[in-house]
Amino acid sequence: MLLIECPWCGQCEQSEFHYGGEAHLTRATPESDNTELTGFLFLRSNVRGDTAERWFHAAGCRRWFNARRNTVDDRFICTYKPGQNAPQETTDA
């Protein structure tokens, strides 16, 4: 069983969470042209290794949070609240 550390609730089972895509994206604006809008909607970096992601604690506090996760070994490095920078120290979650 994979445990994920929610910044508000603590460690919970993976089944309580939903993946929300890549974190820290620059959102498209109403003034964006088609190229910018296409890039925002469809193009992702799909990094092999450490990446920043958004997660939703659906069966718990129902809040969004960000996580640094290694996509090779599916290891969560750290989790943090939206609007914050990722912690410098790395801890297993």
MOPAC internal coordinates of N, CA, C and O (Angstrom, degrees):
PM7 1SCF
backbone

  N    0.0000 0     0.00 0     0.00 0    0    0    0
  C    1.4544 1     0.00 0     0.00 0    1    0    0
  C    1.5325 1   108.05 1     0.00 0    2    1    0
  O    1.2310 1   120.92 1   -46.22 1    3    2    1
  N    1.3289 1   115.84 1   133.78 1    3    2    1
  C    1.4557 1   122.21 1   177.83 1    5    3    2
  C    1.5218 1   108.64 1   -92.59 1    6    5    3
  O    1.2310 1   120.57 1   -50.56 1    7    6    5
  N    1.3318 1   116.52 1   129.44 1    7    6    5
  C    1.4570 1   121.84 1   176.62 1    9    7    6
  C    1.5183 1   109.48 1  -104.42 1   10    9    7
  O    1.2310 1   120.87 1   -42.47 1   11   10    9
  N    1.3192 1   115.93 1   137.53 1   11   10    9
  C    1.4584 1   122.33 1   177.79 1   13   11   10
  C    1.5198 1   107.59 1  -118.56 1   14   13   11
  O    1.2310 1   120.58 1   -43.41 1   15   14   13
  N    1.3208 1   116.49 1   136.59 1   15   14   13
  C    1.4633 1   122.84 1  -179.29 1   17   15   14
  C    1.5256 1   109.48 1   -89.77 1   18   17   15
  O    1.2310 1   120.35 1   -73.29 1   19   18   17
  N    1.3277 1   116.94 1   106.71 1   19   18   17
  C    1.4622 1   121.52 1   174.34 1   21   19   18
  C    1.5355 1   107.25 1   -77.79 1   22   21   19
  O    1.2310 1   119.15 1   -47.56 1   23   22   21
  N    1.3383 1   119.23 1   132.44 1   23   22   21
  C    1.4641 1   120.43 1   179.92 1   25   23   22
  C    1.5264 1   113.47 1   -61.53 1   26   25   23
  O    1.2310 1   119.71 1   158.13 1   27   26   25
  N    1.3239 1   118.16 1   -21.87 1   27   26   25
  C    1.4626 1   121.58 1  -178.79 1   29   27   26
  C    1.5285 1   112.59 1  -100.70 1   30   29   27
  O    1.2310 1   119.78 1   142.80 1   31   30   29
  N    1.3432 1   118.03 1   -37.20 1   31   30   29
  C    1.4723 1   121.99 1  -171.09 1   33   31   30
  C    1.5231 1   114.59 1  -104.93 1   34   33   31
  O    1.2310 1   119.71 1   163.01 1   35   34   33
  N    1.3126 1   118.15 1   -16.99 1   35   34   33
  C    1.4613 1   120.59 1  -174.48 1   37   35   34
  C    1.5212 1   110.87 1    92.02 1   38   37   35
  O    1.2310 1   120.66 1    17.00 1   39   38   37
  N    1.3329 1   116.35 1  -163.00 1   39   38   37
  C    1.4636 1   121.33 1  -175.80 1   41   39   38
  C    1.5209 1   111.70 1   -72.39 1   42   41   39
  O    1.2310 1   121.47 1   -46.57 1   43   42   41
  N    1.3337 1   114.78 1   133.43 1   43   42   41
  C    1.4626 1   121.80 1   177.53 1   45   43   42
  C    1.5236 1   108.49 1  -142.90 1   46   45   43
  O    1.2310 1   120.32 1   -17.49 1   47   46   45
  N    1.3245 1   116.99 1   162.51 1   47   46   45
  C    1.4603 1   121.54 1   179.44 1   49   47   46
  C    1.5241 1   111.68 1   -67.17 1   50   49   47
  O    1.2310 1   120.78 1   -31.10 1   51   50   49
  N    1.3049 1   116.12 1   148.90 1   51   50   49
  C    1.4605 1   122.35 1  -179.05 1   53   51   50
  C    1.5228 1   112.34 1   -57.14 1   54   53   51
  O    1.2310 1   119.91 1   148.95 1   55   54   53
  N    1.3257 1   117.77 1   -31.05 1   55   54   53
  C    1.4663 1   121.39 1  -177.27 1   57   55   54
  C    1.5265 1   112.70 1   -63.49 1   58   57   55
  O    1.2310 1   119.61 1   164.54 1   59   58   57
  N    1.3318 1   118.35 1   -15.46 1   59   58   57
  C    1.4640 1   121.96 1   179.15 1   61   59   58
  C    1.5311 1   113.15 1   -83.24 1   62   61   59
  O    1.2310 1   120.07 1   172.91 1   63   62   61
  N    1.3271 1   117.47 1    -7.09 1   63   62   61
  C    1.4595 1   121.86 1  -171.06 1   65   63   62
  C    1.5242 1   111.89 1  -115.59 1   66   65   63
  O    1.2310 1   121.35 1   -24.56 1   67   66   65
  N    1.3395 1   115.02 1   155.44 1   67   66   65
  C    1.4619 1   122.46 1   173.73 1   69   67   66
  C    1.5221 1   108.49 1  -125.89 1   70   69   67
  O    1.2310 1   121.22 1   -45.20 1   71   70   69
  N    1.3253 1   115.28 1   134.80 1   71   70   69
  C    1.4602 1   122.38 1   177.46 1   73   71   70
  C    1.5247 1   109.40 1   -70.81 1   74   73   71
  O    1.2310 1   120.47 1   -42.52 1   75   74   73
  N    1.3286 1   116.70 1   137.48 1   75   74   73
  C    1.4557 1   120.37 1  -177.12 1   77   75   74
  C    1.5123 1   115.13 1  -118.92 1   78   77   75
  O    1.2310 1   119.93 1  -169.53 1   79   78   77
  N    1.3200 1   117.73 1    10.47 1   79   78   77
  C    1.4650 1   120.00 1   177.27 1   81   79   78
  C    1.5135 1   113.30 1    96.37 1   82   81   79
  O    1.2310 1   121.56 1     7.50 1   83   82   81
  N    1.3046 1   114.62 1  -172.50 1   83   82   81
  C    1.4584 1   123.10 1  -177.71 1   85   83   82
  C    1.5324 1   110.41 1   -68.04 1   86   85   83
  O    1.2310 1   120.53 1   -40.45 1   87   86   85
  N    1.3103 1   116.58 1   139.55 1   87   86   85
  C    1.4709 1   121.65 1   179.87 1   89   87   86
  C    1.5254 1   110.74 1   -93.06 1   90   89   87
  O    1.2310 1   121.22 1   -17.03 1   91   90   89
  N    1.3010 1   115.26 1   162.97 1   91   90   89
  C    1.4701 1   124.51 1   173.52 1   93   91   90
  C    1.5288 1   113.25 1    62.53 1   94   93   91
  O    1.2310 1   120.42 1  -142.83 1   95   94   93
  N    1.3311 1   116.79 1    37.17 1   95   94   93
  C    1.4586 1   120.95 1   176.38 1   97   95   94
  C    1.5257 1   109.74 1   -83.14 1   98   97   95
  O    1.2310 1   120.31 1   -33.27 1   99   98   97
  N    1.3099 1   117.02 1   146.73 1   99   98   97
  C    1.4491 1   121.63 1   172.86 1  101   99   98
  C    1.5231 1   107.63 1   -83.94 1  102  101   99
  O    1.2310 1   120.85 1   -62.17 1  103  102  101
  N    1.2923 1   115.98 1   117.83 1  103  102  101
  C    1.4642 1   121.12 1  -175.53 1  105  103  102
  C    1.5293 1   111.16 1   -71.51 1  106  105  103
  O    1.2310 1   120.71 1   -32.99 1  107  106  105
  N    1.3122 1   116.25 1   147.01 1  107  106  105
  C    1.4579 1   121.75 1   174.91 1  109  107  106
  C    1.5301 1   108.96 1   -72.52 1  110  109  107
  O    1.2310 1   120.47 1   -31.93 1  111  110  109
  N    1.2991 1   116.70 1   148.07 1  111  110  109
  C    1.4611 1   122.11 1   179.27 1  113  111  110
  C    1.5291 1   109.12 1  -109.78 1  114  113  111
  O    1.2310 1   119.78 1   -13.77 1  115  114  113
  N    1.3187 1   118.03 1   166.23 1  115  114  113
  C    1.4757 1   119.69 1   176.73 1  117  115  114
  C    1.5336 1   112.36 1   -59.48 1  118  117  115
  O    1.2310 1   120.61 1   155.06 1  119  118  117
  N    1.3259 1   116.43 1   -24.94 1  119  118  117
  C    1.4654 1   120.14 1   179.91 1  121  119  118
  C    1.5313 1   112.69 1   -85.35 1  122  121  119
  O    1.2310 1   119.81 1   176.93 1  123  122  121
  N    1.3299 1   117.96 1    -3.07 1  123  122  121
  C    1.4651 1   121.55 1  -178.07 1  125  123  122
  C    1.5206 1   111.13 1   -65.09 1  126  125  123
  O    1.2310 1   120.95 1   -37.34 1  127  126  125
  N    1.3338 1   115.80 1   142.66 1  127  126  125
  C    1.4638 1   118.99 1   175.71 1  129  127  126
  C    1.5315 1   108.82 1   -83.26 1  130  129  127
  O    1.2310 1   120.59 1    -3.73 1  131  130  129
  N    1.3209 1   116.47 1   176.27 1  131  130  129
  C    1.4666 1   120.91 1  -176.26 1  133  131  130
  C    1.5226 1   112.83 1   -61.48 1  134  133  131
  O    1.2310 1   119.71 1   144.54 1  135  134  133
  N    1.3203 1   118.16 1   -35.46 1  135  134  133
  C    1.4628 1   121.16 1   179.74 1  137  135  134
  C    1.5242 1   110.63 1   -64.26 1  138  137  135
  O    1.2310 1   120.06 1   134.68 1  139  138  137
  N    1.3348 1   117.49 1   -45.32 1  139  138  137
  C    1.4693 1   120.86 1   178.67 1  141  139  138
  C    1.5209 1   111.09 1   -65.66 1  142  141  139
  O    1.2310 1   120.27 1   138.26 1  143  142  141
  N    1.3142 1   117.08 1   -41.74 1  143  142  141
  C    1.4565 1   121.30 1  -179.65 1  145  143  142
  C    1.5270 1   110.79 1   -65.49 1  146  145  143
  O    1.2310 1   120.00 1   137.24 1  147  146  145
  N    1.3130 1   117.60 1   -42.76 1  147  146  145
  C    1.4628 1   121.56 1   177.26 1  149  147  146
  C    1.5233 1   110.47 1   -61.78 1  150  149  147
  O    1.2310 1   120.18 1   136.66 1  151  150  149
  N    1.3182 1   117.27 1   -43.34 1  151  150  149
  C    1.4631 1   121.31 1   178.09 1  153  151  150
  C    1.5139 1   111.89 1   -60.79 1  154  153  151
  O    1.2310 1   120.44 1   137.87 1  155  154  153
  N    1.3207 1   116.76 1   -42.13 1  155  154  153
  C    1.4674 1   120.41 1  -179.87 1  157  155  154
  C    1.5272 1   111.71 1   -67.87 1  158  157  155
  O    1.2310 1   120.12 1   136.93 1  159  158  157
  N    1.3237 1   117.37 1   -43.07 1  159  158  157
  C    1.4586 1   120.67 1  -175.10 1  161  159  158
  C    1.5266 1   114.24 1   -76.72 1  162  161  159
  O    1.2310 1   119.95 1   143.72 1  163  162  161
  N    1.3298 1   117.70 1   -36.28 1  163  162  161
  C    1.4542 1   119.39 1  -167.87 1  165  163  162
  C    1.5242 1   116.22 1  -119.67 1  166  165  163
  O    1.2310 1   118.99 1   157.50 1  167  166  165
  N    1.3167 1   119.53 1   -22.50 1  167  166  165
  C    1.4645 1   120.91 1  -173.37 1  169  167  166
  C    1.5208 1   110.59 1   -99.56 1  170  169  167
  O    1.2310 1   120.73 1   -56.62 1  171  170  169
  N    1.3246 1   116.21 1   123.38 1  171  170  169
  C    1.4590 1   122.67 1   176.97 1  173  171  170
  C    1.5175 1   108.84 1  -127.60 1  174  173  171
  O    1.2310 1   120.90 1   -22.52 1  175  174  173
  N    1.3248 1   115.89 1   157.48 1  175  174  173
  C    1.4546 1   119.90 1  -175.56 1  177  175  174
  C    1.5257 1   113.27 1   -74.08 1  178  177  175
  O    1.2310 1   119.29 1   149.23 1  179  178  177
  N    1.3503 1   118.96 1   -30.77 1  179  178  177
  C    1.4641 1   123.31 1   178.06 1  181  179  178
  C    1.5299 1   111.42 1    49.04 1  182  181  179
  O    1.2310 1   121.00 1  -123.05 1  183  182  181
  N    1.3105 1   115.69 1    56.95 1  183  182  181
  C    1.4594 1   123.13 1  -175.09 1  185  183  182
  C    1.5296 1   110.97 1   -73.06 1  186  185  183
  O    1.2310 1   120.82 1   -40.16 1  187  186  185
  N    1.3125 1   116.03 1   139.84 1  187  186  185
  C    1.4657 1   121.56 1   170.92 1  189  187  186
  C    1.5292 1   105.79 1   -93.75 1  190  189  187
  O    1.2310 1   120.63 1   -68.31 1  191  190  189
  N    1.3144 1   116.40 1   111.69 1  191  190  189
  C    1.4677 1   121.12 1  -177.55 1  193  191  190
  C    1.5151 1   110.09 1   123.21 1  194  193  191
  O    1.2310 1   120.49 1    32.92 1  195  194  193
  N    1.3276 1   116.67 1  -147.08 1  195  194  193
  C    1.4621 1   121.39 1  -177.01 1  197  195  194
  C    1.5229 1   111.57 1   -71.29 1  198  197  195
  O    1.2310 1   120.95 1   -48.22 1  199  198  197
  N    1.3286 1   115.80 1   131.78 1  199  198  197
  C    1.4611 1   121.41 1  -179.83 1  201  199  198
  C    1.5282 1   109.74 1  -146.39 1  202  201  199
  O    1.2310 1   120.76 1   -21.82 1  203  202  201
  N    1.3273 1   116.15 1   158.18 1  203  202  201
  C    1.4698 1   121.76 1   177.56 1  205  203  202
  C    1.5265 1   108.07 1   -99.68 1  206  205  203
  O    1.2310 1   120.85 1   -48.07 1  207  206  205
  N    1.3431 1   115.99 1   131.93 1  207  206  205
  C    1.4631 1   121.23 1  -176.59 1  209  207  206
  C    1.5224 1   110.26 1  -134.05 1  210  209  207
  O    1.2310 1   121.20 1   -18.82 1  211  210  209
  N    1.3380 1   115.32 1   161.18 1  211  210  209
  C    1.4636 1   122.31 1   173.48 1  213  211  210
  C    1.5197 1   107.83 1  -103.29 1  214  213  211
  O    1.2310 1   120.57 1   -40.05 1  215  214  213
  N    1.3401 1   116.52 1   139.95 1  215  214  213
  C    1.4553 1   122.36 1   177.89 1  217  215  214
  C    1.5187 1   108.77 1  -134.77 1  218  217  215
  O    1.2310 1   121.13 1   -29.28 1  219  218  217
  N    1.3416 1   115.44 1   150.72 1  219  218  217
  C    1.4516 1   122.34 1  -179.67 1  221  219  218
  C    1.5205 1   108.98 1  -121.58 1  222  221  219
  O    1.2310 1   120.22 1   -52.42 1  223  222  221
  N    1.3215 1   117.19 1   127.58 1  223  222  221
  C    1.4697 1   121.63 1   179.54 1  225  223  222
  C    1.5326 1   108.57 1   -88.18 1  226  225  223
  O    1.2310 1   120.87 1   -99.43 1  227  226  225
  N    1.3174 1   115.95 1    80.57 1  227  226  225
  C    1.4648 1   122.76 1  -172.05 1  229  227  226
  C    1.5241 1   113.44 1   -67.15 1  230  229  227
  O    1.2310 1   119.43 1   141.98 1  231  230  229
  N    1.3225 1   118.68 1   -38.02 1  231  230  229
  C    1.4608 1   121.51 1  -175.86 1  233  231  230
  C    1.5269 1   112.28 1   -98.33 1  234  233  231
  O    1.2310 1   120.59 1  -167.87 1  235  234  233
  N    1.3225 1   116.47 1    12.13 1  235  234  233
  C    1.4594 1   120.41 1  -179.70 1  237  235  234
  C    1.5108 1   110.91 1  -127.32 1  238  237  235
  O    1.2310 1   120.64 1    65.89 1  239  238  237
  N    1.3203 1   116.39 1  -114.11 1  239  238  237
  C    1.4657 1   122.14 1  -175.25 1  241  239  238
  C    1.5280 1   113.13 1   -77.49 1  242  241  239
  O    1.2310 1   120.14 1   170.06 1  243  242  241
  N    1.3541 1   117.33 1    -9.94 1  243  242  241
  C    1.4658 1   123.60 1  -179.83 1  245  243  242
  C    1.5364 1   111.94 1    59.94 1  246  245  243
  O    1.2310 1   120.80 1  -139.90 1  247  246  245
  N    1.3103 1   116.08 1    40.10 1  247  246  245
  C    1.4722 1   122.01 1   177.90 1  249  247  246
  C    1.5251 1   109.45 1  -118.54 1  250  249  247
  O    1.2310 1   121.87 1   -27.34 1  251  250  249
  N    1.3356 1   114.02 1   152.66 1  251  250  249
  C    1.4605 1   121.87 1   174.83 1  253  251  250
  C    1.5249 1   108.71 1   -86.27 1  254  253  251
  O    1.2310 1   121.00 1   -29.53 1  255  254  253
  N    1.3328 1   115.68 1   150.47 1  255  254  253
  C    1.4605 1   121.11 1   172.63 1  257  255  254
  C    1.5209 1   108.41 1  -152.48 1  258  257  255
  O    1.2310 1   120.95 1   -12.75 1  259  258  257
  N    1.3226 1   115.78 1   167.25 1  259  258  257
  C    1.4570 1   121.66 1   178.66 1  261  259  258
  C    1.5213 1   109.29 1  -105.45 1  262  261  259
  O    1.2310 1   120.97 1   -26.39 1  263  262  261
  N    1.3113 1   115.74 1   153.61 1  263  262  261
  C    1.4599 1   121.16 1   178.51 1  265  263  262
  C    1.5156 1   109.41 1  -142.50 1  266  265  263
  O    1.2310 1   120.85 1   -33.96 1  267  266  265
  N    1.3303 1   115.97 1   146.04 1  267  266  265
  C    1.4635 1   121.56 1   168.13 1  269  267  266
  C    1.5188 1   105.06 1   -99.37 1  270  269  267
  O    1.2310 1   120.73 1   -55.49 1  271  270  269
  N    1.3470 1   116.21 1   124.51 1  271  270  269
  C    1.4602 1   120.94 1  -176.37 1  273  271  270
  C    1.5145 1   109.68 1  -135.76 1  274  273  271
  O    1.2310 1   120.73 1   -37.70 1  275  274  273
  N    1.3252 1   116.21 1   142.30 1  275  274  273
  C    1.4526 1   121.30 1   174.83 1  277  275  274
  C    1.5214 1   107.39 1   -89.84 1  278  277  275
  O    1.2310 1   120.15 1   -61.61 1  279  278  277
  N    1.3237 1   117.32 1   118.39 1  279  278  277
  C    1.4619 1   121.69 1  -175.44 1  281  279  278
  C    1.5245 1   112.56 1   -77.51 1  282  281  279
  O    1.2310 1   119.69 1   167.04 1  283  282  281
  N    1.3205 1   118.20 1   -12.96 1  283  282  281
  C    1.4618 1   120.66 1   179.40 1  285  283  282
  C    1.5225 1   110.52 1   -77.56 1  286  285  283
  O    1.2310 1   120.50 1   130.48 1  287  286  285
  N    1.3311 1   116.64 1   -49.52 1  287  286  285
  C    1.4690 1   119.63 1  -177.64 1  289  287  286
  C    1.5308 1   113.01 1  -108.83 1  290  289  287
  O    1.2310 1   119.85 1  -171.72 1  291  290  289
  N    1.3478 1   117.90 1     8.28 1  291  290  289
  C    1.4599 1   123.78 1   177.38 1  293  291  290
  C    1.5262 1   112.11 1    55.91 1  294  293  291
  O    1.2310 1   120.85 1  -141.04 1  295  294  293
  N    1.3389 1   115.97 1    38.96 1  295  294  293
  C    1.4615 1   122.14 1  -179.26 1  297  295  294
  C    1.5244 1   109.48 1  -102.46 1  298  297  295
  O    1.2310 1   120.61 1   -51.69 1  299  298  297
  N    1.3349 1   116.45 1   128.31 1  299  298  297
  C    1.4591 1   121.07 1   175.27 1  301  299  298
  C    1.5194 1   108.40 1   -80.50 1  302  301  299
  O    1.2310 1   120.58 1   -55.26 1  303  302  301
  N    1.3235 1   116.50 1   124.74 1  303  302  301
  C    1.4611 1   122.23 1  -178.66 1  305  303  302
  C    1.5193 1   109.83 1   -85.88 1  306  305  303
  O    1.2310 1   120.59 1   132.91 1  307  306  305
  N    1.3299 1   116.48 1   -47.09 1  307  306  305
  C    1.4599 1   121.39 1   177.34 1  309  307  306
  C    1.5254 1   109.22 1  -163.33 1  310  309  307
  O    1.2310 1   121.03 1   -18.37 1  311  310  309
  N    1.3220 1   115.64 1   161.63 1  311  310  309
  C    1.4568 1   122.18 1   174.22 1  313  311  310
  C    1.5158 1   108.11 1  -127.77 1  314  313  311
  O    1.2310 1   120.65 1   -27.76 1  315  314  313
  N    1.3425 1   116.37 1   152.24 1  315  314  313
  C    1.4539 1   120.89 1  -178.20 1  317  315  314
  C    1.5182 1   110.16 1  -156.78 1  318  317  315
  O    1.2310 1   121.32 1   -22.26 1  319  318  317
  N    1.3217 1   115.08 1   157.74 1  319  318  317
  C    1.4606 1   121.44 1  -176.26 1  321  319  318
  C    1.5286 1   111.22 1   -72.88 1  322  321  319
  O    1.2310 1   119.57 1   -28.94 1  323  322  321
  N    1.3323 1   118.43 1   151.06 1  323  322  321
  C    1.4644 1   121.12 1   176.89 1  325  323  322
  C    1.5266 1   110.41 1   -58.72 1  326  325  323
  O    1.2310 1   120.57 1   -35.35 1  327  326  325
  N    1.2965 1   116.51 1   144.65 1  327  326  325
  C    1.4577 1   121.59 1  -179.24 1  329  327  326
  C    1.5077 1   113.43 1    87.95 1  330  329  327
  O    1.2310 1   119.96 1   170.73 1  331  330  329
  N    1.3264 1   117.68 1    -9.27 1  331  330  329
  C    1.4581 1   121.67 1   177.34 1  333  331  330
  C    1.5221 1   109.23 1  -102.99 1  334  333  331
  O    1.2310 1   121.07 1   -22.40 1  335  334  333
  N    1.3318 1   115.55 1   157.60 1  335  334  333
  C    1.4552 1   120.51 1   173.13 1  337  335  334
  C    1.5175 1   108.49 1   -83.38 1  338  337  335
  O    1.2310 1   120.73 1   -25.05 1  339  338  337
  N    1.3206 1   116.21 1   154.95 1  339  338  337
  C    1.4656 1   120.20 1   177.50 1  341  339  338
  C    1.5165 1   109.00 1   -62.40 1  342  341  339
  O    1.2310 1   119.71 1   -42.48 1  343  342  341
  N    1.3221 1   118.15 1   137.52 1  343  342  341
  C    1.4661 1   121.03 1   176.90 1  345  343  342
  C    1.5303 1   110.62 1   -58.27 1  346  345  343
  O    1.2310 1   120.43 1   -35.12 1  347  346  345
  N    1.3190 1   116.78 1   144.88 1  347  346  345
  C    1.4651 1   121.08 1   179.78 1  349  347  346
  C    1.5152 1   112.09 1   -70.56 1  350  349  347
  O    1.2310 1   120.74 1   139.73 1  351  350  349
  N    1.3443 1   116.19 1   -40.27 1  351  350  349
  C    1.4657 1   119.31 1   179.26 1  353  351  350
  C    1.5271 1   108.17 1   -76.13 1  354  353  351
  O    1.2310 1   120.83 1   -32.00 1  355  354  353
  N    1.3069 1   116.03 1   148.00 1  355  354  353
  C    1.4455 1   120.46 1   179.24 1  357  355  354
  C    1.5162 1   108.68 1  -107.89 1  358  357  355
  O    1.2310 1   121.24 1   -50.32 1  359  358  357
  N    1.3342 1   115.23 1   129.68 1  359  358  357
  C    1.4610 1   121.86 1   177.10 1  361  359  358
  C    1.5092 1   108.16 1  -129.85 1  362  361  359
  O    1.2310 1   120.22 1   -35.12 1  363  362  361
  N    1.2964 1   117.18 1   144.88 1  363  362  361
  C    1.4733 1   120.47 1   176.80 1  365  363  362
  C    1.5037 1   108.80 1   -75.44 1  366  365  363
  O    1.2310 1   120.68 1   -44.46 1  367  366  365
  N    1.3022 1   116.30 1   135.54 1  367  366  365
  C    1.4685 1   121.12 1   179.05 1  369  367  366
  C    1.5026 1   109.52 1  -113.01 1  370  369  367
  O    1.2310 1   120.10 1   180.00 1  371  370  369

